[in-house]
Amino acid sequence: LHTAAIYSASYTGNVVVQATLDNQITGDTQWADVTTVTLASPSTPTPVNFNGVFNYVRFKTTANPADKISKILVRN
């Protein structure tokens, strides 16, 4: 079980959790979408839980997160 908390202020859009089983990240690394979180301007941390055994996890946004997502904390 993995848990993440997305800290945002007035961000509207999706945050996509992506993961890979590759041992090393290169330009050819294939990422798979694990889950999608839809945010509509929350000002409190938004939790997300997902299951899996992954080597690397990353977060992708559908809108510009500059100054709107302050941090994403992940607990593996």
PyMOL commands that place a pseudoatom at each C-alpha (Angstrom):
pseudoatom trace, name=CA, resn=LEU, resi=1, chain=A, elem=C, hetatm=0, pos=[0.000, 0.000, 0.000]
pseudoatom trace, name=CA, resn=HIS, resi=2, chain=A, elem=C, hetatm=0, pos=[1.316, 3.434, -0.955]
pseudoatom trace, name=CA, resn=THR, resi=3, chain=A, elem=C, hetatm=0, pos=[-0.075, 6.684, 0.407]
pseudoatom trace, name=CA, resn=ALA, resi=4, chain=A, elem=C, hetatm=0, pos=[0.438, 10.190, -0.937]
pseudoatom trace, name=CA, resn=ALA, resi=5, chain=A, elem=C, hetatm=0, pos=[-0.783, 13.584, 0.234]
pseudoatom trace, name=CA, resn=ILE, resi=6, chain=A, elem=C, hetatm=0, pos=[-1.131, 16.371, -2.325]
pseudoatom trace, name=CA, resn=TYR, resi=7, chain=A, elem=C, hetatm=0, pos=[-0.828, 19.866, -0.841]
pseudoatom trace, name=CA, resn=SER, resi=8, chain=A, elem=C, hetatm=0, pos=[-2.429, 22.419, -3.123]
pseudoatom trace, name=CA, resn=ALA, resi=9, chain=A, elem=C, hetatm=0, pos=[-3.920, 25.885, -3.098]
pseudoatom trace, name=CA, resn=SER, resi=10, chain=A, elem=C, hetatm=0, pos=[-6.433, 26.809, -5.798]
pseudoatom trace, name=CA, resn=TYR, resi=11, chain=A, elem=C, hetatm=0, pos=[-5.240, 24.083, -8.211]
pseudoatom trace, name=CA, resn=THR, resi=12, chain=A, elem=C, hetatm=0, pos=[-7.938, 22.823, -10.556]
pseudoatom trace, name=CA, resn=GLY, resi=13, chain=A, elem=C, hetatm=0, pos=[-7.093, 19.779, -12.632]
pseudoatom trace, name=CA, resn=ASN, resi=14, chain=A, elem=C, hetatm=0, pos=[-5.975, 16.169, -12.416]
pseudoatom trace, name=CA, resn=VAL, resi=15, chain=A, elem=C, hetatm=0, pos=[-2.917, 14.650, -10.802]
pseudoatom trace, name=CA, resn=VAL, resi=16, chain=A, elem=C, hetatm=0, pos=[-2.002, 11.308, -12.375]
pseudoatom trace, name=CA, resn=VAL, resi=17, chain=A, elem=C, hetatm=0, pos=[0.049, 8.822, -10.356]
pseudoatom trace, name=CA, resn=GLN, resi=18, chain=A, elem=C, hetatm=0, pos=[2.387, 6.902, -12.666]
pseudoatom trace, name=CA, resn=ALA, resi=19, chain=A, elem=C, hetatm=0, pos=[4.736, 4.022, -11.865]
pseudoatom trace, name=CA, resn=THR, resi=20, chain=A, elem=C, hetatm=0, pos=[7.293, 1.770, -13.505]
pseudoatom trace, name=CA, resn=LEU, resi=21, chain=A, elem=C, hetatm=0, pos=[8.930, -1.579, -12.785]
pseudoatom trace, name=CA, resn=ASP, resi=22, chain=A, elem=C, hetatm=0, pos=[12.146, -0.618, -14.595]
pseudoatom trace, name=CA, resn=ASN, resi=23, chain=A, elem=C, hetatm=0, pos=[15.335, -0.852, -12.539]
pseudoatom trace, name=CA, resn=GLN, resi=24, chain=A, elem=C, hetatm=0, pos=[16.721, 2.369, -13.980]
pseudoatom trace, name=CA, resn=ILE, resi=25, chain=A, elem=C, hetatm=0, pos=[15.031, 5.432, -15.435]
pseudoatom trace, name=CA, resn=THR, resi=26, chain=A, elem=C, hetatm=0, pos=[16.068, 6.293, -18.991]
pseudoatom trace, name=CA, resn=GLY, resi=27, chain=A, elem=C, hetatm=0, pos=[14.491, 8.107, -21.909]
pseudoatom trace, name=CA, resn=ASP, resi=28, chain=A, elem=C, hetatm=0, pos=[12.836, 4.797, -22.890]
pseudoatom trace, name=CA, resn=THR, resi=29, chain=A, elem=C, hetatm=0, pos=[11.238, 4.099, -19.510]
pseudoatom trace, name=CA, resn=GLN, resi=30, chain=A, elem=C, hetatm=0, pos=[7.615, 3.050, -19.863]
pseudoatom trace, name=CA, resn=TRP, resi=31, chain=A, elem=C, hetatm=0, pos=[5.298, 4.592, -17.269]
pseudoatom trace, name=CA, resn=ALA, resi=32, chain=A, elem=C, hetatm=0, pos=[1.837, 3.238, -16.462]
pseudoatom trace, name=CA, resn=ASP, resi=33, chain=A, elem=C, hetatm=0, pos=[-1.044, 5.253, -15.001]
pseudoatom trace, name=CA, resn=VAL, resi=34, chain=A, elem=C, hetatm=0, pos=[-1.928, 3.860, -11.568]
pseudoatom trace, name=CA, resn=THR, resi=35, chain=A, elem=C, hetatm=0, pos=[-4.674, 6.258, -10.483]
pseudoatom trace, name=CA, resn=THR, resi=36, chain=A, elem=C, hetatm=0, pos=[-5.966, 9.762, -11.142]
pseudoatom trace, name=CA, resn=VAL, resi=37, chain=A, elem=C, hetatm=0, pos=[-6.932, 12.340, -8.523]
pseudoatom trace, name=CA, resn=THR, resi=38, chain=A, elem=C, hetatm=0, pos=[-9.217, 15.201, -9.535]
pseudoatom trace, name=CA, resn=LEU, resi=39, chain=A, elem=C, hetatm=0, pos=[-8.665, 18.421, -7.598]
pseudoatom trace, name=CA, resn=ALA, resi=40, chain=A, elem=C, hetatm=0, pos=[-11.064, 21.361, -7.663]
pseudoatom trace, name=CA, resn=SER, resi=41, chain=A, elem=C, hetatm=0, pos=[-9.336, 24.131, -5.701]
pseudoatom trace, name=CA, resn=PRO, resi=42, chain=A, elem=C, hetatm=0, pos=[-8.933, 22.333, -2.367]
pseudoatom trace, name=CA, resn=SER, resi=43, chain=A, elem=C, hetatm=0, pos=[-6.914, 24.115, 0.290]
pseudoatom trace, name=CA, resn=THR, resi=44, chain=A, elem=C, hetatm=0, pos=[-6.371, 21.036, 2.470]
pseudoatom trace, name=CA, resn=PRO, resi=45, chain=A, elem=C, hetatm=0, pos=[-4.129, 18.034, 1.788]
pseudoatom trace, name=CA, resn=THR, resi=46, chain=A, elem=C, hetatm=0, pos=[-5.777, 15.522, -0.532]
pseudoatom trace, name=CA, resn=PRO, resi=47, chain=A, elem=C, hetatm=0, pos=[-4.919, 11.889, 0.273]
pseudoatom trace, name=CA, resn=VAL, resi=48, chain=A, elem=C, hetatm=0, pos=[-4.545, 9.151, -2.335]
pseudoatom trace, name=CA, resn=ASN, resi=49, chain=A, elem=C, hetatm=0, pos=[-3.912, 5.445, -1.729]
pseudoatom trace, name=CA, resn=PHE, resi=50, chain=A, elem=C, hetatm=0, pos=[-2.760, 2.903, -4.309]
pseudoatom trace, name=CA, resn=ASN, resi=51, chain=A, elem=C, hetatm=0, pos=[-1.486, -0.678, -4.268]
pseudoatom trace, name=CA, resn=GLY, resi=52, chain=A, elem=C, hetatm=0, pos=[1.402, -2.207, -6.164]
pseudoatom trace, name=CA, resn=VAL, resi=53, chain=A, elem=C, hetatm=0, pos=[5.063, -3.120, -6.147]
pseudoatom trace, name=CA, resn=PHE, resi=54, chain=A, elem=C, hetatm=0, pos=[6.880, -0.392, -8.073]
pseudoatom trace, name=CA, resn=ASN, resi=55, chain=A, elem=C, hetatm=0, pos=[10.508, 0.652, -8.449]
pseudoatom trace, name=CA, resn=TYR, resi=56, chain=A, elem=C, hetatm=0, pos=[9.706, 4.298, -9.220]
pseudoatom trace, name=CA, resn=VAL, resi=57, chain=A, elem=C, hetatm=0, pos=[6.633, 6.498, -8.814]
pseudoatom trace, name=CA, resn=ARG, resi=58, chain=A, elem=C, hetatm=0, pos=[6.015, 9.930, -10.341]
pseudoatom trace, name=CA, resn=PHE, resi=59, chain=A, elem=C, hetatm=0, pos=[3.165, 12.435, -10.489]
pseudoatom trace, name=CA, resn=LYS, resi=60, chain=A, elem=C, hetatm=0, pos=[1.934, 14.147, -13.661]
pseudoatom trace, name=CA, resn=THR, resi=61, chain=A, elem=C, hetatm=0, pos=[-0.490, 17.085, -13.779]
pseudoatom trace, name=CA, resn=THR, resi=62, chain=A, elem=C, hetatm=0, pos=[-2.990, 18.106, -16.450]
pseudoatom trace, name=CA, resn=ALA, resi=63, chain=A, elem=C, hetatm=0, pos=[-2.700, 21.828, -15.637]
pseudoatom trace, name=CA, resn=ASN, resi=64, chain=A, elem=C, hetatm=0, pos=[0.262, 24.024, -14.737]
pseudoatom trace, name=CA, resn=PRO, resi=65, chain=A, elem=C, hetatm=0, pos=[1.009, 23.338, -11.032]
pseudoatom trace, name=CA, resn=ALA, resi=66, chain=A, elem=C, hetatm=0, pos=[3.339, 26.338, -10.559]
pseudoatom trace, name=CA, resn=ASP, resi=67, chain=A, elem=C, hetatm=0, pos=[2.615, 28.070, -7.237]
pseudoatom trace, name=CA, resn=LYS, resi=68, chain=A, elem=C, hetatm=0, pos=[-0.519, 25.939, -6.814]
pseudoatom trace, name=CA, resn=ILE, resi=69, chain=A, elem=C, hetatm=0, pos=[0.846, 22.546, -5.719]
pseudoatom trace, name=CA, resn=SER, resi=70, chain=A, elem=C, hetatm=0, pos=[3.341, 23.165, -2.957]
pseudoatom trace, name=CA, resn=LYS, resi=71, chain=A, elem=C, hetatm=0, pos=[4.340, 19.560, -2.316]
pseudoatom trace, name=CA, resn=ILE, resi=72, chain=A, elem=C, hetatm=0, pos=[3.429, 15.907, -2.674]
pseudoatom trace, name=CA, resn=LEU, resi=73, chain=A, elem=C, hetatm=0, pos=[4.451, 13.624, 0.168]
pseudoatom trace, name=CA, resn=VAL, resi=74, chain=A, elem=C, hetatm=0, pos=[4.704, 9.879, -0.520]
pseudoatom trace, name=CA, resn=ARG, resi=75, chain=A, elem=C, hetatm=0, pos=[4.879, 7.022, 1.958]
pseudoatom trace, name=CA, resn=ASN, resi=76, chain=A, elem=C, hetatm=0, pos=[5.823, 3.612, 0.517]
for i in range(1, 76): cmd.bond("trace and resi %d" % i, "trace and resi %d" % (i + 1))
show_as sticks, trace
zoom trace
